Amino acid sequence: MKRLFRSGVMALTAAAVALAFSSTARAEVPSWCGPKKATLALLDGFGGNSWRLVTAASGKQEASLCPSITRFEYADGQGNTQKAISDIKSMAARGIDALVVFGDAGPAVLPALTEVYKAGKVVVPYRVDVGGKAGRNYTVFIGSSFKNDGENWGKWIKAILPNGGNLLFLSGPAGNSQGLDELAGLKSVLDDKYKFLNPAPFDVTNWDPSLTQQVLTAEIAKNPKIDVIVSDFGPSLVGALPVFKKFNRSIPALATSDGNSLGCFWIDNHKENPDFKLFTVATGNDNVRLAIDWAVAEVTGGKLPSEQIFKAPVFENSVTGQPHPVQCRRDLPGAIYLSAKLSPEEQAKAVNK
């Protein structure tokens, strides 16, 4: 029970489904929930961090809103492409009607998705581009507008630095499409007055806190003036930002994604760091909800959602306080995301299992 969502496969029994969905009977059934009874599975290529645990719990909660879903299952590919492929085929073989898939391995999982789709299953990959085409290889792809995140960061940077400045952009693995799309969004807003100090297209961190600290330390030593850091996973910076103090420098402005640990860090440190302004977009756990809505609508005969792209809203702005000032829940784990629709308390349960 320590890591419910990391155990490989999780199934809700009929009794558990009835309990989980008991409140749904009293609530209005969403339009995307049709009358046809069906089963659904959520599959991660990798489920072993807090973001995935919160996202999986969010997906389970969304599915519970539809009483027509009689069984929900979850599988964690554990970062192993072959296991992720096996999970997809296994879920279909066990009679699951609809599969929502975070295809971490990208096009490597496309043949498996195509196979189960052609066998008559509803297949909805989301967030990571797996290649192929809707209607041929899967039912529909539900994306995320990372370019929109870059545009929001760029607009904020222009507001706090109207005369330009030096930027450092950190993303995940080399060549990842999320970072490239975010950069496109940034550059659509920022002109040549804004200089990117990092190697093109971004500093590679693999979204790993220890590597992020190494990268940031090297950049601070190399660049005497950094006005803004842009990062697409804010919590990974919490352990790295104190490096500025070792160089007797203020932490600069930060445009990133939210996390409880990051919000608490800002509250603890911004008074001693006069340049440390913070702007976040929602980390995107709720991308899974849109994918679940589509899968449920397709498999139960509900009304199809109007959107196929998830746009993360702006969350925190330490300068204007709009739409929210910086958030911090010290009574809960740092590894939760207060921008998510799932309640902070439910997130805490998910990450502590």
C-alpha positions in Angstrom: 0.0 0.0 0.0 3.0 2.3 0.3 2.9 3.3 -3.4 -0.5 2.4 -4.7 0.0 3.9 -8.1 3.5 2.5 -8.5 2.6 -1.1 -8.0 2.2 -1.7 -11.7 -1.6 -2.3 -12.1 -4.4 -1.0 -9.8 -8.0 -2.1 -10.2 -11.1 -0.9 -8.5 -13.4 -3.8 -7.5 -17.1 -3.5 -8.0 -17.6 -2.6 -4.4 -14.9 0.0 -4.5 -16.4 1.5 -7.7 -19.7 1.7 -6.0 -18.2 3.5 -3.0 -16.0 5.8 -5.1 -18.9 6.8 -7.4 -21.6 7.0 -4.6 -21.4 10.8 -4.6 -21.8 10.9 -8.4 -25.3 9.6 -8.1 -26.2 12.6 -6.1 -24.5 15.1 -8.4 -25.3 16.2 -11.9 -23.8 13.7 -14.4 -21.5 15.6 -16.8 -22.4 15.9 -20.5 -19.4 13.8 -21.6 -20.8 10.8 -19.6 -23.1 8.8 -21.8 -25.4 5.9 -20.8 -23.4 3.0 -22.1 -21.6 1.0 -19.4 -17.8 0.7 -20.0 -14.4 0.1 -18.3 -11.5 2.5 -18.5 -7.7 2.3 -17.8 -5.1 5.1 -17.3 -1.6 4.1 -18.4 1.6 5.9 -17.6 4.9 5.2 -19.3 6.5 6.4 -16.0 4.5 6.9 -12.8 7.2 7.3 -10.2 7.2 10.9 -9.2 4.8 13.2 -7.3 3.5 14.9 -10.5 2.5 11.6 -11.9 0.9 10.4 -8.7 -1.2 13.6 -8.4 -2.1 13.3 -12.1 -3.1 9.7 -11.8 -5.3 10.5 -8.8 -6.8 13.4 -10.8 -7.6 11.0 -13.6 -9.2 8.5 -11.3 -11.3 11.3 -9.7 -12.5 12.5 -13.1 -13.5 9.1 -14.2 -15.5 8.7 -11.0 -17.8 11.5 -12.1 -19.3 9.2 -14.7 -21.5 6.4 -13.2 -21.3 4.5 -16.5 -17.7 3.7 -15.9 -17.9 0.4 -14.0 -14.2 -0.3 -13.5 -11.1 1.9 -13.5 -7.5 0.5 -13.7 -4.1 2.0 -13.7 -0.7 0.8 -14.9 2.8 2.2 -14.4 5.3 1.4 -17.1 8.1 2.3 -14.6 10.1 4.0 -17.3 10.5 0.7 -19.2 9.3 1.0 -22.8 8.7 -2.8 -23.1 6.6 -2.8 -20.0 4.6 0.2 -21.2 3.9 -1.6 -24.4 3.0 -4.8 -22.5 0.6 -2.8 -20.2 -1.3 -1.4 -23.2 -1.7 -4.9 -24.8 -2.6 -6.5 -21.5 -5.3 -4.0 -20.6 -6.9 -4.6 -24.0 -6.7 -8.3 -23.6 -8.3 -8.1 -20.2 -11.4 -6.5 -21.8 -10.8 -2.8 -20.9 -12.9 -0.7 -23.2 -11.1 2.6 -23.2 -7.4 3.4 -22.7 -5.9 6.8 -21.8 -2.2 6.7 -22.4 0.7 9.0 -21.3 3.1 7.7 -23.9 6.4 8.6 -22.4 8.3 6.6 -25.0 6.7 8.5 -27.9 6.4 6.7 -31.3 7.8 3.5 -29.7 4.3 2.8 -28.3 2.4 3.7 -31.5 2.3 0.1 -32.9 0.7 -1.1 -29.6 -1.8 1.7 -29.6 -2.7 1.1 -33.2 -3.1 -2.6 -32.5 -5.6 -2.1 -29.7 -7.4 0.7 -31.5 -7.9 -1.6 -34.6 -9.2 -4.2 -32.2 -12.1 -1.9 -31.4 -10.9 -0.1 -28.3 -11.1 3.6 -27.6 -7.5 4.8 -27.4 -6.6 8.4 -26.2 -2.9 9.3 -26.0 -2.3 12.6 -24.3 0.4 15.3 -23.6 3.3 13.4 -25.3 3.2 13.2 -29.1 3.3 9.5 -30.2 3.1 10.2 -33.9 0.4 8.6 -36.1 -3.0 10.1 -36.9 -6.4 10.2 -35.1 -8.9 7.8 -36.8 -6.1 5.6 -38.1 -3.8 4.8 -35.1 -6.0 5.9 -32.1 -9.2 7.7 -31.4 -8.0 11.2 -30.6 -4.8 12.9 -29.3 -5.2 15.3 -26.4 -2.3 17.8 -26.4 -1.1 20.5 -24.2 -0.3 24.1 -25.4 3.3 24.5 -24.1 3.6 27.4 -26.6 0.9 29.1 -24.6 3.0 28.7 -21.4 6.0 30.3 -23.2 3.8 33.2 -24.3 2.5 33.8 -20.8 6.1 33.8 -19.4 7.2 36.1 -22.2 4.4 38.7 -21.5 5.3 38.7 -17.8 9.0 39.1 -18.5 8.2 42.1 -20.8 6.1 43.6 -18.0 8.8 43.4 -15.3 11.7 44.1 -17.7 10.4 46.4 -20.5 13.8 47.5 -21.6 15.1 43.9 -22.0 17.4 41.7 -20.0 19.4 38.5 -19.8 17.4 35.2 -19.7 18.3 31.7 -18.7 16.0 29.0 -20.1 16.1 25.5 -18.5 14.1 22.5 -19.7 14.2 18.7 -19.6 15.9 16.2 -21.8 17.8 17.4 -24.9 15.4 18.0 -27.8 12.2 17.5 -25.8 9.2 18.9 -27.7 7.8 20.6 -24.6 10.9 22.8 -24.2 11.0 23.6 -27.9 7.4 24.7 -28.0 7.9 26.8 -24.9 10.8 28.5 -26.5 8.8 29.2 -29.6 6.2 30.9 -27.3 8.8 32.9 -25.6 10.3 34.1 -28.8 6.9 35.0 -30.3 6.7 37.6 -27.5 10.2 38.7 -26.7 12.4 40.7 -29.2 16.2 41.0 -29.5 16.4 43.1 -26.3 16.1 39.9 -24.4 19.2 37.8 -24.6 19.2 34.0 -23.9 22.4 33.1 -22.1 22.0 29.4 -22.2 23.2 27.2 -25.1 20.5 26.9 -27.8 17.8 25.8 -27.5 17.9 25.4 -23.7 20.0 24.2 -20.8 19.4 20.5 -20.4 18.4 19.4 -16.9 16.3 16.2 -17.5 14.0 17.8 -14.9 16.3 16.4 -12.3 17.0 18.5 -9.2 20.6 17.5 -8.8 21.4 18.1 -12.5 19.5 21.4 -12.3 21.8 22.5 -9.5 24.9 21.6 -11.5 23.7 23.4 -14.5 22.6 26.5 -12.6 25.9 26.7 -10.7 27.9 26.6 -13.9 25.6 29.3 -15.5 25.9 31.6 -12.4 29.7 31.3 -12.5 29.8 32.1 -16.2 27.2 34.9 -16.3 27.6 37.9 -13.9 24.1 39.2 -14.8 21.1 36.9 -15.0 17.8 38.9 -14.9 15.3 36.0 -15.3 15.3 32.3 -15.1 12.7 30.4 -17.1 12.1 26.8 -16.2 9.3 24.4 -17.1 9.4 22.5 -13.8 9.7 25.0 -11.0 10.0 22.5 -8.0 13.3 21.2 -9.5 14.8 24.6 -8.8 14.2 24.7 -5.1 17.5 22.9 -4.3 19.4 25.0 -6.9 18.4 28.6 -6.2 20.3 28.9 -2.9 23.5 28.7 -5.1 23.0 32.4 -5.8 23.8 33.2 -2.1 27.2 31.4 -2.5 28.0 33.9 -5.2 26.7 36.8 -3.0 24.0 37.5 -5.6 20.2 37.9 -5.3 18.0 35.2 -6.8 16.6 36.7 -10.0 13.1 36.7 -11.2 11.6 33.3 -12.0 9.0 32.4 -14.6 8.1 28.7 -14.3 5.4 26.2 -13.3 4.0 25.9 -9.8 4.7 23.6 -6.9 4.0 23.8 -3.2 7.7 23.5 -2.3 8.5 26.4 -4.7 5.8 28.7 -3.2 7.0 28.1 0.3 10.6 28.7 -0.8 9.7 32.1 -2.3 7.8 33.1 0.9 10.9 32.2 3.0 13.5 33.9 0.7 12.1 36.8 -1.3 12.7 39.4 1.4 16.5 38.7 1.4 16.5 38.6 -2.4 15.1 41.9 -3.8 15.2 40.7 -7.4 13.3 37.4 -6.7 9.9 37.9 -8.3 7.8 34.8 -9.1 5.4 34.0 -11.9 3.9 30.5 -12.4 1.6 28.7 -14.8 -0.3 25.7 -13.6 1.9 22.6 -13.8 -0.7 20.8 -15.9 -1.9 17.8 -13.8 -5.4 18.5 -15.1 -4.4 17.8 -18.7 -5.4 14.2 -17.8 -9.0 15.3 -17.1 -9.6 16.4 -20.6 -8.2 13.1 -21.9 -10.4 11.2 -19.6 -13.5 13.3 -20.7 -12.8 12.4 -24.3 -12.3 8.7 -23.7 -15.4 8.4 -21.5 -17.5 10.4 -24.1 -16.3 8.1 -26.9 -16.9 4.8 -25.0 -20.1 5.7 -23.3 -21.8 7.7 -26.0 -21.5 11.0 -24.2 -21.1 14.5 -25.7 -17.6 15.1 -27.0 -15.7 17.9 -25.4 -15.2 21.0 -27.5 -11.4 21.2 -26.9 -8.6 18.9 -27.8 -5.7 21.0 -26.4 -5.2 21.7 -22.7 -4.1 25.2 -21.9 -2.5 25.7 -18.5 -3.8 28.8 -16.8 -1.6 31.4 -15.2 -1.5 30.6 -11.5 0.7 32.9 -9.3 2.1 36.4 -9.8 4.1 37.8 -6.9 4.1 41.3 -8.5 0.3 41.8 -9.1 -1.1 39.0 -6.9 -3.4 38.1 -9.9 -4.9 35.6 -10.4 -3.3 34.5 -7.2 -0.5 35.6 -4.9 2.2 33.0 -4.2 0.7 30.0 -2.5 2.2 27.8 0.3 0.7 25.0 2.4 3.2 24.2 5.1 0.9 21.6 6.6 1.1 19.5 3.4 3.9 17.9 1.4 6.1 20.1 -0.8 5.5 17.7 -3.6 2.0 18.7 -4.4 0.7 21.3 -6.9 -1.8 23.8 -5.6 -2.9 24.8 -9.1 -4.5 21.3 -9.6 -8.2 20.8 -9.4 -7.7 17.8 -7.0 -7.8 19.1 -3.4 -4.5 19.6 -1.7 -5.5 17.1 1.0 -6.3 14.5 -1.7 -3.0 15.2 -3.4 -1.2 14.6 -0.1 -2.9 11.2 0.2 -1.8 10.3 -3.3 1.9 11.2 -2.8 2.1 9.6 0.6 0.8 6.2 -0.4 
